Amino acid sequence: MDSRSVIGRFFSKIKHGVPEWALSAPSVVWLLLFFLIPSLLVFAIAFRTADPSGGIDDGWTLETIKNVLRPEYVWVLWRTVWVSVAVTVICLLLSIPVGYWISRQNPKYRYWYLLIFIMPLWTNFLIRIFAWRILLNPEGFLRRALIAMGIIPSDVFLLNNIGAVIIVTVYTCLPFAILPIYAAAEKFNYSLLEAAQDLGASRFKAFYSIFLPGIRRGIITAILVVLIPSMGSYAIPDLVGGVNGEMLGNKIAIRASAYRNLPEAAALAAMLSIIITIPIIVLWLRQRRVAKTTGSALKSHVEGGLVK
């Protein structure tokens, strides 16, 4: 008997012999211990007073919340949001054509093409950022070449600004956007595109109306895996952004380490957590609405067929 079939039957017996709650219990406990409880502690610390020695005092206050709503922090929060959204949009615009192209290649070479885009992840994260620092250096080859070609004026610098943060973040997050989109595109039925073109749709119209809705789950996953890390980014703005590229993650790190103001750092982290949770809830509600609409349409179609 094939070993794979034996293993499959073994796990099938385990699945049917164990209650459903027992199968989900490990993941629930993991999320409870390492996500929910720490998040609640962060929100609780945000309402405590800071100890002069750098700890947490016994008192409770709303002053910390008022402090993080100052214009200084609101502006950094706004910068964090729009930079993260810009990075996500750019990653989608790049990863959707790449995922489509790879999925249309010969299956024999498909994974080799995918490996090319994943290969940068084998290098240490900080090493890749420092490589970009060298590339974007004011005395580096790239800036000199762009000035020589007349693309940028001599007073424009590529490093220590918000543009450098966006470029390096896109470079870092792009492989994570390509993977889910490719996974969805690989399962897509491309005969639907040919049928749409046979019915008179242009290639772009077929791509927009048929292909993109068909890989919707991959696109949603790509949005989440790019947007959430971008919102909490700390190392990239710190190393290539400078003062003008500072984001909320940098403010949290400074308050927790240099200033040793843990309640204020917790308040900023709580604010960031709320901002990150909003798109997740929106996408979840959208998925539920789409599923409900599809289910209702299918039910009406079946009932109509039965009546006929």
C-alpha positions in Angstrom: 0.0 0.0 0.0 1.2 3.5 -0.8 2.7 5.3 2.2 0.9 8.5 1.3 -2.5 6.8 1.4 -1.6 5.2 4.7 -0.7 8.6 6.2 -3.8 10.1 4.7 -6.0 7.5 6.3 -4.2 8.0 9.6 -4.9 11.7 9.7 -8.5 11.1 8.4 -9.1 8.9 11.4 -7.6 11.5 13.7 -9.8 14.2 12.2 -13.0 12.2 12.6 -12.1 10.8 16.0 -11.3 14.2 17.6 -14.0 16.8 18.4 -13.8 20.0 16.2 -13.1 22.2 19.2 -10.0 20.1 20.1 -8.6 20.6 16.6 -8.9 24.4 16.8 -7.9 24.6 20.5 -4.1 24.9 19.9 -4.5 27.8 17.5 -7.0 29.6 19.7 -4.7 29.2 22.7 -1.8 30.5 20.7 -3.7 33.6 19.5 -5.0 34.2 23.1 -1.6 34.0 24.7 0.5 35.8 22.1 -1.9 38.2 20.5 -5.1 39.0 22.4 -3.6 39.2 26.0 -0.6 41.3 24.9 -2.9 43.6 22.9 -5.1 44.1 25.9 -2.1 44.9 28.1 -0.9 47.5 25.6 -4.3 49.2 25.6 -4.3 49.1 29.5 -0.8 50.6 29.8 -1.9 53.4 27.5 -4.1 54.7 30.4 -1.4 54.4 33.1 1.0 57.1 34.2 4.7 57.0 33.5 7.2 56.4 36.2 10.1 58.9 36.3 12.6 55.9 36.4 11.2 54.6 33.1 8.6 52.2 34.4 4.8 52.2 34.8 3.3 54.1 37.7 0.2 52.9 39.7 -2.0 55.8 38.7 -4.6 56.0 35.8 -4.9 59.0 33.5 -6.2 60.2 30.2 -3.3 62.7 29.7 -1.3 60.1 27.7 -4.2 59.7 25.2 -4.4 63.5 24.9 -0.6 63.7 24.3 -0.6 61.3 21.4 -3.4 63.3 19.7 -1.1 66.3 19.4 -0.6 67.6 15.8 2.9 66.3 15.8 1.7 62.7 16.2 -1.4 63.1 14.0 0.9 64.3 11.1 3.2 61.3 11.6 0.2 59.0 11.7 -1.1 60.5 8.5 2.3 60.1 6.8 2.3 56.4 8.0 -1.1 55.8 6.5 -0.6 57.4 3.1 2.9 55.9 2.7 1.5 52.4 3.6 -1.4 52.8 1.1 1.0 54.0 -1.6 3.3 51.1 -1.0 0.4 48.7 -1.2 -1.0 50.2 -4.4 2.4 50.1 -6.1 3.0 46.5 -5.0 -0.4 45.5 -6.4 0.3 47.3 -9.7 3.6 45.4 -10.0 2.6 42.0 -8.6 -0.6 41.4 -10.5 1.1 41.5 -14.0 4.0 39.4 -12.6 1.7 36.8 -11.1 -0.3 36.7 -14.3 2.8 36.3 -16.4 4.3 33.5 -14.2 1.1 31.6 -14.1 0.9 31.6 -18.0 4.4 30.2 -18.4 5.3 26.6 -19.0 4.8 24.6 -15.7 8.3 23.2 -16.2 9.9 26.7 -15.7 7.1 28.4 -13.6 8.7 27.8 -10.2 12.1 28.9 -11.4 10.6 32.3 -12.4 9.0 32.5 -9.0 12.3 31.6 -7.3 13.9 34.7 -9.0 11.5 37.0 -7.2 11.8 35.1 -3.8 15.6 34.9 -3.9 16.2 38.4 -2.3 14.4 37.1 0.8 17.3 34.7 1.4 19.5 37.7 2.3 19.3 39.3 5.7 16.7 42.1 6.0 19.2 44.7 7.4 21.8 43.8 4.8 19.3 44.5 2.0 18.4 47.9 3.6 22.1 48.9 3.9 22.6 47.9 0.3 19.9 50.4 -0.6 21.6 53.0 1.5 24.7 52.5 -0.6 22.7 52.6 -3.8 20.9 55.8 -2.9 23.9 57.5 -1.3 24.4 61.1 -2.5 27.8 60.2 -3.8 26.6 56.9 -5.2 26.5 55.7 -8.8 22.7 55.9 -9.2 22.4 59.6 -8.3 25.4 60.5 -10.4 24.0 58.7 -13.4 20.5 60.3 -13.0 22.1 63.7 -12.8 24.3 63.0 -15.8 21.3 62.0 -17.9 19.4 65.1 -16.8 16.6 63.1 -15.1 17.0 64.8 -11.7 18.6 68.2 -10.8 21.8 68.3 -8.9 20.1 69.5 -5.7 17.8 66.4 -5.4 18.9 63.7 -3.0 17.7 60.1 -3.2 18.4 59.3 0.5 16.8 60.4 3.8 13.4 61.3 2.4 9.9 59.8 2.1 10.6 58.6 -1.5 13.5 56.4 -0.3 11.1 54.9 2.3 8.5 54.1 -0.4 11.1 52.6 -2.8 12.8 50.3 -0.2 9.5 49.3 1.4 8.1 48.3 -2.1 11.3 46.3 -2.8 10.9 44.5 0.6 7.2 43.8 0.4 6.9 43.0 -3.3 7.7 39.2 -3.0 5.0 38.8 -0.4 2.5 40.4 -2.7 3.5 38.2 -5.7 3.2 34.9 -3.9 -0.6 35.0 -3.0 -1.5 36.6 -6.4 0.5 33.9 -8.2 -1.2 31.2 -6.1 -4.6 32.5 -7.1 -3.7 33.1 -10.7 -2.3 29.5 -11.1 -5.8 28.1 -10.3 -7.6 30.5 -12.5 -9.4 29.1 -15.6 -7.9 31.0 -18.5 -10.4 29.7 -20.9 -12.8 32.3 -19.4 -10.6 35.1 -20.8 -10.7 33.5 -24.3 -14.5 33.1 -24.1 -14.8 36.8 -23.1 -12.7 37.9 -26.1 -14.7 35.6 -28.4 -17.8 37.5 -27.2 -16.2 40.8 -28.2 -14.4 42.0 -25.1 -11.0 43.5 -25.5 -8.0 41.9 -23.8 -8.0 44.7 -21.2 -11.7 44.4 -20.6 -11.5 40.6 -20.2 -8.5 41.0 -17.8 -10.3 43.7 -15.7 -13.7 42.1 -15.7 -12.9 38.4 -15.5 -9.3 37.8 -14.3 -9.2 40.3 -11.4 -12.5 39.2 -9.8 -11.3 35.6 -10.3 -8.2 36.2 -8.2 -9.9 38.4 -5.6 -8.8 36.3 -2.7 -5.2 36.5 -3.7 -5.5 40.3 -4.1 -7.0 40.6 -0.6 -4.3 38.5 0.9 -1.6 40.6 -0.9 -3.2 43.8 0.4 -3.1 42.5 4.0 0.5 41.1 3.9 1.8 44.4 2.4 -0.3 47.0 4.2 0.0 45.7 7.8 3.9 45.4 7.8 4.1 48.8 6.1 2.1 50.4 8.8 4.3 49.1 11.5 7.6 49.6 9.6 10.5 50.8 11.8 13.9 49.8 10.3 13.3 51.1 6.8 12.3 54.7 7.8 15.0 54.7 10.4 17.8 53.8 8.0 16.8 55.4 4.7 14.1 57.9 5.7 15.9 60.3 8.1 13.9 63.0 9.9 11.6 63.6 6.9 10.7 59.9 6.5 9.9 59.2 10.1 6.8 57.0 10.7 4.8 56.0 13.7 6.9 52.9 14.4 9.9 55.2 14.9 7.9 57.3 17.4 7.0 54.2 19.3 10.6 53.0 19.5 11.9 56.4 20.6 9.3 56.7 23.4 9.9 53.1 24.6 13.7 53.3 24.5 15.3 56.8 24.5 12.5 58.6 26.4 11.5 55.5 28.5 7.9 56.6 28.4 6.1 53.3 28.2 2.6 54.6 28.6 3.0 57.0 25.7 4.6 54.3 23.6 1.7 52.0 24.4 -0.8 54.7 23.5 0.9 55.1 20.1 1.0 51.3 19.6 -2.7 51.1 20.5 -3.5 53.9 17.9 -1.5 52.0 15.3 -3.3 48.8 16.1 -6.7 50.4 15.7 -5.6 51.9 12.3 -4.4 48.5 11.2 -7.5 46.7 12.3 -9.8 49.0 10.2 -8.8 47.6 6.7 -9.0 44.1 8.1 -12.6 44.6 9.3 -13.6 46.4 6.0 -12.2 43.5 3.9 -13.9 40.9 6.1 -17.3 42.7 5.9 -16.8 43.0 2.1 -16.1 39.3 1.8 -19.1 38.4 3.9 -21.3 40.7 1.8 -20.0 39.1 -1.5 -20.4 35.6 -0.1 -24.0 36.4 1.0 -24.9 38.0 -2.3 -23.4 35.0 -4.2 -25.3 32.6 -2.0 -28.6 34.4 -2.4 -28.2 34.5 -6.2 -27.3 30.8 -6.3 -30.3 30.0 -4.1 -32.7 32.0 -6.3 -31.3 30.4 -9.4 -31.8 26.9 -7.9 -35.3 27.7 -6.7 -36.2 29.2 -10.0 -35.0 26.0 -11.7 -37.0 23.8 -9.4 -40.2 25.9 -10.0 -39.7 25.5 -13.8 
